[in-house]
Amino acid sequence: MIDDAELTRRSMMGFGEMCAVTGLWGVGPEVVIRWPNALGAKIDSAGNPWISAAVVPLGASPPEDDPRLPMAVWTLGESIPGRAEAHGIATPCLGLSLDAPAMEFDAGEAVVGVPSMTTVAEVNERAYNQIGAFAPLVIGIQDGRIRTHGILVGGEFACVAITLRLHDDVGIFYVATEAEHRRQGLASP
C-alpha cells in the first residue's frame, strides 16, 4: 500500500512530466523545465494553467520567481517568492492506489476504442472551448509512454483521454467528453 505522501509525490511528478511531454512535442525542448525544484513546460501559446505549468517536487523548495517559469507552478509546500496563488485555478492533487481489483465498467451501447491524437485534441478543444490552442501542442506527441483511450457512441468518439506511464504509475490526462454525451458516466472509472 502506498502512503498519501508517496501517492501525492507520484501524482505531481506525473502531471509535471505530462506538461513536459506536451511542451517538448508541441513547441520544442526550449520550453521544457527539468530543474531540481520544478518539472513542466512554459508554453506561452497555451494560455492555460493546466498545460503551461510546472510542479515543485514534494520536499523541494520552490524556485525563485523567474521569467522562464510557466504561468502556473503547482506546489504543496511554500509559495514561490514574488508570486501569489490564483485561487481560481488552484487544483488538488489527485491520486488513487489501485491495490484493489478494478471496478466493472458497463459501457452500455458504447464501445471502447483507441482514438488518434488528433481526435483527442479535437474533442478536448471543443469540450474546453480552446479551439486552435490545444491541438498543435498534442497532435505531434511521439512518446512510447503515451496512450490514447476513448469511448465511441454511435461510431463517434464521445469521450477521450490520454494516459502517461511513468515507471509503475499511470497518469490520466486531457479527459474530455463531447457536450451531448456529458453526465452519462462515460468518463467515470
C-alpha positions in Angstrom: 0.0 0.0 0.0 1.3 3.5 -0.9 1.1 6.2 1.8 -0.5 9.5 1.0 2.8 11.4 0.7 4.2 9.0 -1.8 0.9 8.9 -3.8 1.0 12.7 -3.8 4.6 12.8 -5.0 3.9 10.4 -7.8 0.8 12.2 -8.9 2.5 15.6 -9.0 5.5 14.2 -10.9 3.2 12.5 -13.4 1.4 15.9 -14.0 4.8 17.7 -14.4 6.0 15.0 -16.8 2.8 15.3 -18.9 3.4 19.1 -19.1 7.0 18.5 -20.2 6.0 16.0 -22.9 3.3 18.3 -24.2 5.8 21.2 -24.4 8.6 19.1 -25.9 6.4 17.7 -28.8 4.2 20.8 -29.2 6.8 23.5 -29.1 10.3 22.1 -28.6 12.9 21.4 -26.0 13.4 25.1 -25.2 10.1 25.2 -23.3 10.7 22.1 -21.1 11.6 22.7 -17.5 13.6 20.0 -15.8 15.1 21.7 -12.8 15.8 20.1 -9.4 12.9 22.1 -8.0 10.5 22.3 -11.0 9.2 20.0 -13.7 6.9 21.0 -16.6 6.9 23.4 -19.5 6.5 27.1 -20.2 4.1 27.1 -23.2 3.1 30.7 -23.8 0.8 29.9 -26.6 -1.3 27.6 -24.4 -2.8 30.3 -22.3 -3.9 27.5 -19.9 -2.5 26.8 -16.4 -3.0 23.1 -16.8 -0.8 23.0 -19.9 1.7 25.8 -19.3 2.6 24.5 -15.9 5.3 23.0 -13.7 5.2 21.2 -10.4 7.6 21.6 -7.5 8.6 18.1 -6.3 7.4 17.2 -2.9 10.0 18.2 -0.4 11.8 20.6 -2.7 12.0 24.3 -2.1 10.2 26.3 -4.8 12.3 28.2 -7.2 12.5 32.0 -7.0 10.1 33.7 -9.4 11.7 33.6 -12.8 10.5 34.6 -16.3 11.4 31.1 -17.5 8.7 29.6 -15.3 5.3 29.0 -16.7 2.1 30.7 -15.7 1.2 28.1 -13.1 3.7 26.4 -10.7 1.9 23.8 -8.5 3.4 23.3 -5.1 2.3 21.6 -1.9 4.9 23.5 0.2 5.7 27.1 0.5 4.7 29.5 -2.2 7.2 31.0 -4.7 8.6 34.3 -3.5 7.2 37.0 -5.7 4.1 35.1 -6.8 0.6 34.8 -5.3 -1.6 31.7 -5.8 -4.5 32.3 -8.1 -7.3 30.6 -6.2 -9.5 30.4 -9.3 -7.1 27.9 -10.8 -6.0 26.1 -7.7 -6.4 22.3 -8.1 -6.0 19.5 -5.7 -3.5 16.7 -6.3 -5.5 13.6 -7.3 -4.2 10.1 -7.0 -5.5 6.6 -6.4 -3.7 3.5 -5.5 -5.1 0.6 -7.5 -4.2 -2.2 -5.0 -7.8 -3.5 -5.2 -9.3 -5.2 -8.2 -10.6 -2.9 -11.0 -14.2 -2.0 -10.9 -16.5 -3.3 -13.6 -17.5 -0.8 -16.2 -20.8 -1.1 -18.0 -20.5 1.0 -21.2 -24.0 0.1 -22.3 -24.0 0.5 -26.1 -20.8 2.4 -26.0 -17.6 0.8 -27.4 -14.1 1.3 -26.0 -11.6 2.4 -28.7 -8.2 4.0 -29.5 -8.6 7.5 -30.9 -5.9 9.2 -32.8 -4.1 12.0 -31.1 -5.8 14.4 -33.5 -9.2 13.1 -32.3 -8.2 13.5 -28.6 -7.1 17.1 -29.4 -10.3 18.0 -31.3 -12.6 16.6 -28.5 -10.6 18.5 -25.9 -10.7 21.7 -27.9 -14.5 21.5 -28.2 -15.0 20.4 -24.6 -12.9 23.2 -23.1 -13.5 25.9 -25.7 -9.8 26.0 -26.6 -10.2 25.9 -30.4 -6.9 26.1 -32.2 -4.8 26.2 -28.9 -4.6 22.6 -27.8 -4.3 20.6 -31.0 -1.0 22.0 -32.1 0.5 21.0 -28.8 -0.6 17.4 -28.7 -1.1 16.0 -32.2 2.7 15.6 -32.7 3.4 13.7 -29.4 5.5 10.7 -30.1 6.3 9.1 -26.8 6.1 5.4 -26.1 4.7 6.1 -22.6 1.6 7.8 -24.0 -1.6 6.0 -25.0 -4.9 7.4 -26.1 -8.3 6.0 -25.0 -11.8 6.7 -25.9 -15.5 5.7 -25.8 -17.4 5.5 -29.0 -21.1 6.1 -29.1 -22.8 5.6 -32.5 -19.4 5.2 -34.2 -18.1 8.6 -33.0 -15.7 9.3 -30.0 -17.8 10.7 -27.2 -15.2 10.7 -24.5 -11.4 10.7 -24.8 -8.3 10.6 -22.6 -4.5 10.3 -22.7 -2.5 8.2 -20.3 1.2 8.5 -19.5 3.1 5.7 -17.9 5.8 6.9 -15.6 7.7 4.0 -14.0 5.0 1.8 -12.4 2.4 4.6 -12.4 -0.2 5.6 -15.0 -1.5 9.2 -15.1 -4.7 10.1 -16.8 -4.8 13.5 -18.6 -6.8 15.5 -21.1 -10.1 13.8 -20.3 -12.9 15.4 -22.3 -16.4 14.5 -23.2 -18.5 15.9 -26.1 -21.3 18.2 -24.8 -24.1 15.9 -25.9 -22.7 12.9 -24.0 -21.9 14.6 -20.7 -23.5 13.4 -17.4 -23.8 9.8 -18.6 -20.8 8.4 -16.7 -18.7 7.8 -19.8 -15.6 9.4 -18.3 -16.1 7.6 -14.9 -13.7 4.8 -13.8 
